[in-house]
Amino acid sequence: MTDLMEPKTNFPSINGVLTPSLNQHHHSGTDITSVSITQQFASTQLNFVDLEFDESTKSLWLYMKSDGRPCFSPELLDELAQSQAVMKRLFETYQPADTCPIRFKVVASRIPGVYNLGGDLNLFIQLIREGNRDKLHAYAVACIDVVYRNAVSSHLPIITIGMVQGDALGGGFETALSCDVIIAERQAKFGLPEVLFNLFPGMGAYSFLSRMVEGRVAEKMLMSGRLYTAEELHEMGIVHEVVEEGEGPRAVQQYIIKNARKHIAHSAIYRAGRTVQPVTYQELIDVVEIWVDAALSLTDQDLKKMERLTKAQDRLGAPAVRKQAF
């Protein structure tokens, strides 16, 4: 099992992600810092992730995209891992000239009304029916690899901000929970629907929630399958700020500007928090093992419920699914 406590050996190579011109700098021995960090991020070639860097605030904005159901497909997971590799490599490359070249990372979505709908249910159904434990386990590990790196900020002094402008379900909610700060627009909904088809969210939800709220409350959230409003989660202390529809980017920018001078203190506090109440990689792996066992125990009736939810999301989109599935 890969040990992500040694992150340098786990990130995919930056080569093949950058444009040819920047790869030439990388291979030729030319000082890569002759190209601005903004240009480096802008030259990253990905299909399901956009990376934008704001040099004025030293903030990286990562936007998830989709050409189908907005879930964590293997392709999206792979590109999220690549984007984490690029961020870490560029941070270390530019660090000699700047002690903290990237201060904030914003995790957002390009999809109107949707942050992310969670796991790739079509893939789940296929692998469960095949009884393919190895591939189901590999998918789950790919999920927690990405979530864990985000939760520990890739072991860098970077503050992560989840900007949620639409529905965050299952793994989408877990991704937001792995951020240091969550800023959500009022219309956004959060939920863990897995219990509706007799499963549970196994990629970090229990670990993150149990460190934010009392254990019984976290358990209830996993077992209810209900949707929560941004305002409800704000009252529970899970969401840090709720803003009106369309105000998310401005609110995040204001948060960054307001807290820029306190970056050293805030990033240190978040790192200290991860020391006092750590979510370890091994803990996430242990939960994944339980999740895989549970998934492979699902009945055909459970899988049919999963299929109905997937078809409803494909056909109608997340907002309409609320009325049917919840």
C-alpha positions as CSV (number, residue, x, y, z in Angstrom):
1,M,0.0,0.0,0.0
2,T,1.4,3.4,-0.9
3,D,2.3,5.5,2.1
4,L,1.2,9.1,1.5
5,M,3.1,10.2,4.5
6,E,6.0,10.3,2.1
7,P,4.2,12.5,-0.6
8,K,7.2,13.2,-2.8
9,T,7.3,9.7,-4.1
10,N,3.6,9.5,-4.8
11,F,2.8,12.4,-7.0
12,P,2.8,11.8,-10.8
13,S,5.4,13.5,-12.8
14,I,4.8,17.0,-14.0
15,N,6.1,15.9,-17.5
16,G,3.3,15.4,-20.0
17,V,1.0,17.8,-18.2
18,L,2.7,21.0,-19.2
19,T,2.8,22.3,-22.7
20,P,5.7,21.3,-24.9
21,S,7.4,24.7,-24.5
22,L,7.5,24.4,-20.7
23,N,8.5,20.8,-20.9
24,Q,11.5,21.9,-23.0
25,H,12.6,24.3,-20.2
26,H,12.2,21.4,-17.7
27,H,14.3,19.0,-19.7
28,S,16.9,21.4,-21.1
29,G,18.2,22.5,-17.7
30,T,17.0,26.1,-18.3
31,D,15.8,27.9,-15.2
32,I,12.1,27.1,-15.1
33,T,11.5,30.1,-13.0
34,S,12.2,32.3,-16.0
35,V,8.5,31.5,-16.8
36,S,6.1,33.0,-14.3
37,I,4.2,30.6,-12.0
38,T,1.0,32.0,-13.5
39,Q,2.1,30.9,-16.9
40,Q,3.1,27.5,-15.6
41,F,-0.4,26.9,-14.2
42,A,-2.1,28.4,-17.3
43,S,0.0,26.0,-19.5
44,T,-1.2,22.9,-17.6
45,Q,-3.1,20.7,-20.1
46,L,-6.0,18.9,-18.4
47,N,-9.5,18.0,-19.7
48,F,-11.5,17.8,-16.4
49,V,-9.7,20.4,-14.3
50,D,-9.0,24.1,-14.8
51,L,-6.1,25.7,-12.9
52,E,-5.9,29.5,-12.6
53,F,-3.3,31.3,-10.5
54,D,-3.8,34.8,-9.1
55,E,-0.3,36.2,-8.5
56,S,-1.7,39.3,-6.6
57,T,-3.0,37.0,-3.8
58,K,-0.8,33.9,-4.5
59,S,-4.0,31.9,-4.8
60,L,-4.6,28.8,-7.0
61,W,-8.1,28.3,-8.1
62,L,-9.0,24.8,-9.1
63,Y,-12.2,24.2,-11.0
64,M,-13.7,20.7,-11.5
65,K,-15.4,20.1,-14.9
66,S,-17.3,17.3,-16.5
67,D,-18.6,16.3,-20.0
68,G,-21.1,13.9,-18.4
69,R,-22.5,13.2,-14.9
70,P,-20.5,15.5,-12.6
71,C,-19.1,12.8,-10.4
72,F,-15.6,11.6,-9.4
73,S,-14.9,9.6,-12.5
74,P,-11.5,7.8,-12.7
75,E,-10.5,10.5,-15.3
76,L,-11.3,13.3,-12.9
77,L,-9.5,11.6,-10.0
78,D,-6.5,11.2,-12.2
79,E,-6.4,14.8,-13.2
80,L,-7.0,16.0,-9.6
81,A,-3.9,14.0,-8.6
82,Q,-2.0,15.5,-11.5
83,S,-3.0,19.0,-10.4
84,Q,-1.8,18.3,-6.9
85,A,1.5,17.1,-8.4
86,V,1.8,20.3,-10.4
87,M,1.0,22.5,-7.4
88,K,3.6,20.8,-5.2
89,R,6.3,20.7,-7.8
90,L,5.8,24.4,-8.7
91,F,5.7,25.4,-5.0
92,E,9.1,23.7,-4.5
93,T,10.5,25.1,-7.7
94,Y,9.7,28.7,-6.9
95,Q,10.3,28.5,-3.2
96,P,14.0,29.5,-3.2
97,A,12.9,32.9,-4.5
98,D,9.7,33.1,-2.5
99,T,9.3,31.3,0.9
100,C,5.6,30.8,0.2
101,P,4.8,31.1,-3.6
102,I,1.3,29.6,-3.2
103,R,-0.7,30.7,-0.1
104,F,-4.3,29.6,-0.8
105,K,-5.9,26.9,-2.9
106,V,-9.6,27.2,-3.9
107,V,-11.4,24.0,-4.8
108,A,-14.5,24.9,-6.9
109,S,-16.7,23.7,-9.8
110,R,-17.4,24.9,-13.3
111,I,-20.8,23.1,-13.4
112,P,-23.8,25.3,-12.8
113,G,-25.8,24.1,-9.8
114,V,-23.4,21.3,-9.0
115,Y,-20.2,21.1,-6.9
116,N,-19.9,17.3,-7.3
117,L,-22.4,14.4,-7.1
118,G,-19.9,12.0,-5.5
119,G,-18.8,8.5,-6.5
120,D,-19.0,7.1,-10.0
121,L,-22.2,5.0,-9.4
122,N,-22.2,3.4,-12.8
123,L,-18.7,2.1,-12.2
124,F,-19.7,0.9,-8.7
125,I,-22.6,-1.1,-10.2
126,Q,-20.4,-2.7,-12.8
127,L,-17.6,-3.7,-10.4
128,I,-20.0,-4.9,-7.7
129,R,-21.9,-7.1,-10.2
130,E,-18.6,-8.4,-11.5
131,G,-17.4,-9.1,-7.9
132,N,-14.3,-7.2,-8.8
133,R,-12.9,-6.3,-5.4
134,D,-9.4,-5.3,-6.7
135,K,-10.7,-2.6,-9.0
136,L,-13.3,-1.3,-6.6
137,H,-10.6,-1.1,-3.9
138,A,-8.3,0.7,-6.4
139,Y,-11.0,3.3,-7.2
140,A,-11.6,3.9,-3.5
141,V,-7.9,4.3,-2.8
142,A,-7.6,6.8,-5.7
143,C,-10.4,8.8,-4.0
144,I,-8.8,8.9,-0.6
145,D,-5.4,9.7,-2.1
146,V,-6.8,12.9,-3.5
147,V,-8.9,13.7,-0.5
148,Y,-6.0,13.0,1.9
149,R,-3.6,15.2,0.0
150,N,-6.1,18.0,0.1
151,A,-6.8,17.5,3.8
152,V,-3.1,17.9,4.6
153,S,-2.5,20.6,2.0
154,S,0.0,18.4,0.3
155,H,2.2,18.9,3.4
156,L,2.6,22.6,2.3
157,P,1.7,25.8,4.2
158,I,-1.3,26.3,1.9
159,I,-4.8,27.1,3.2
160,T,-7.5,25.2,1.3
161,I,-10.9,26.8,0.6
162,G,-13.9,24.9,-0.7
163,M,-16.1,27.2,-2.7
164,V,-19.4,25.5,-3.0
165,Q,-21.9,27.0,-5.4
166,G,-24.1,24.0,-6.0
167,D,-25.0,20.5,-4.7
168,A,-22.2,18.6,-2.9
169,L,-23.3,15.0,-2.5
170,G,-21.3,12.0,-1.2
171,G,-17.7,12.4,-2.3
172,G,-18.5,16.0,-3.3
173,F,-19.4,16.7,0.3
174,E,-16.3,14.8,1.5
175,T,-14.1,16.9,-0.8
176,A,-15.5,20.1,0.7
177,L,-15.0,18.7,4.3
178,S,-11.3,18.1,3.5
179,C,-10.8,21.8,3.0
180,D,-9.7,24.1,5.8
181,V,-12.5,26.6,5.0
182,I,-15.9,26.1,3.3
183,I,-17.6,29.1,1.8
184,A,-21.0,28.2,0.4
185,E,-23.7,30.0,-1.6
186,R,-27.1,29.9,0.1
187,Q,-28.7,27.7,-2.6
188,A,-26.1,24.9,-2.2
189,K,-27.2,21.7,-0.7
190,F,-25.0,19.1,1.1
191,G,-25.8,15.4,1.6
192,L,-24.6,11.8,2.1
193,P,-27.1,9.8,0.1
194,E,-25.3,6.5,0.1
195,V,-27.6,5.0,2.8
196,L,-30.5,5.3,0.4
197,F,-29.0,2.3,-1.5
198,N,-27.7,0.6,1.7
199,L,-24.1,1.8,1.6
200,F,-22.2,4.5,3.5
201,P,-19.8,7.3,2.5
202,G,-16.4,5.6,2.8
203,M,-14.0,8.2,1.5
204,G,-13.5,10.5,4.5
205,A,-17.0,11.7,5.6
206,Y,-17.0,10.0,9.0
207,S,-13.4,10.9,9.7
208,F,-13.8,14.6,8.9
209,L,-17.3,15.1,10.4
210,S,-16.4,13.3,13.7
211,R,-13.7,16.0,14.2
212,M,-16.1,18.8,13.5
213,V,-19.2,17.7,15.4
214,E,-20.1,15.4,18.2
215,G,-19.8,11.7,17.2
216,R,-23.5,10.9,17.4
217,V,-24.3,13.9,15.2
218,A,-21.8,12.7,12.6
219,E,-23.3,9.2,12.8
220,K,-26.8,10.6,12.4
221,M,-25.7,12.6,9.3
222,L,-24.4,9.4,7.7
223,M,-27.5,7.4,8.5
224,S,-30.2,9.9,7.6
225,G,-29.4,10.3,3.9
226,R,-31.0,13.8,4.1
227,L,-29.9,17.0,2.5
228,Y,-28.6,19.9,4.6
229,T,-28.7,23.6,3.6
230,A,-25.6,25.7,3.7
231,E,-27.2,27.7,6.5
232,E,-27.8,24.5,8.6
233,L,-24.2,23.5,8.2
234,H,-23.1,27.0,9.1
235,E,-25.0,26.8,12.4
236,M,-23.3,23.4,13.0
237,G,-19.9,25.0,12.5
238,I,-19.1,23.0,9.4
239,V,-19.6,25.8,6.8
240,H,-17.6,28.9,7.7
241,E,-19.5,31.5,5.6
242,V,-22.8,31.5,3.7
243,V,-23.2,34.1,0.9
244,E,-25.9,34.8,-1.6
245,E,-26.2,33.1,-5.0
246,G,-23.4,34.2,-7.4
247,E,-21.4,35.9,-4.6
248,G,-19.1,32.9,-3.9
249,P,-16.0,34.1,-5.9
250,R,-16.2,37.6,-4.5
251,A,-16.6,36.2,-1.0
252,V,-13.6,33.9,-1.4
253,Q,-11.5,36.7,-2.8
254,Q,-12.5,38.9,0.1
255,Y,-11.6,36.2,2.6
256,I,-8.2,35.7,1.0
257,I,-7.4,39.5,1.0
258,K,-8.7,39.9,4.5
259,N,-6.6,37.1,5.9
260,A,-3.5,37.4,3.7
261,R,-1.4,39.2,6.4
262,K,-2.4,36.4,8.9
263,H,-1.4,33.6,6.5
264,I,1.5,32.3,8.5
265,A,-0.6,32.2,11.7
266,H,-3.6,30.7,10.1
267,S,-1.8,28.0,8.1
268,A,0.2,27.1,11.3
269,I,-3.1,26.8,13.3
270,Y,-4.6,24.5,10.6
271,R,-1.4,22.4,10.7
272,A,-1.5,22.3,14.5
273,G,-5.1,21.2,14.3
274,R,-4.1,18.3,12.0
275,T,-1.5,17.4,14.7
276,V,-4.0,17.5,17.6
277,Q,-6.8,15.8,15.7
278,P,-5.1,14.0,12.8
279,V,-7.0,12.2,10.1
280,T,-4.3,9.7,9.1
281,Y,-4.0,8.0,5.8
282,Q,-4.1,4.7,7.5
283,E,-7.5,5.6,9.1
284,L,-8.9,6.4,5.7
285,I,-7.5,3.1,4.3
286,D,-9.1,1.2,7.1
287,V,-12.5,2.7,6.5
288,V,-12.1,2.0,2.7
289,E,-11.7,-1.7,3.5
290,I,-15.0,-1.6,5.4
291,W,-16.6,0.3,2.5
292,V,-15.5,-2.3,-0.1
293,D,-16.8,-5.2,2.0
294,A,-20.1,-3.4,2.4
295,A,-20.3,-2.5,-1.3
296,L,-19.7,-6.1,-2.4
297,S,-22.5,-7.3,0.0
298,L,-25.1,-5.2,-1.7
299,T,-28.1,-7.0,-3.1
300,D,-29.5,-6.7,-6.6
301,Q,-32.4,-4.6,-5.2
302,D,-29.8,-2.2,-3.7
303,L,-28.1,-1.9,-7.0
304,K,-31.3,-1.2,-8.7
305,K,-31.9,1.7,-6.3
306,M,-28.4,3.0,-7.2
307,E,-29.3,2.7,-10.9
308,R,-32.4,4.7,-10.4
309,L,-30.6,7.5,-8.6
310,T,-27.9,7.5,-11.3
311,K,-30.4,7.7,-14.2
312,A,-32.3,10.5,-12.4
313,Q,-29.1,12.5,-12.0
314,D,-28.1,11.9,-15.6
315,R,-31.5,12.9,-16.9
316,L,-32.5,15.8,-14.7
317,G,-29.4,17.1,-12.9
318,A,-28.8,17.4,-9.2
319,P,-31.5,20.0,-8.3
320,A,-34.3,17.9,-9.7
321,V,-33.0,14.8,-8.1
322,R,-33.7,16.2,-4.7
323,K,-37.4,15.7,-5.1
324,Q,-37.1,12.2,-6.4
325,A,-34.3,10.7,-4.3
326,F,-34.7,12.5,-1.1
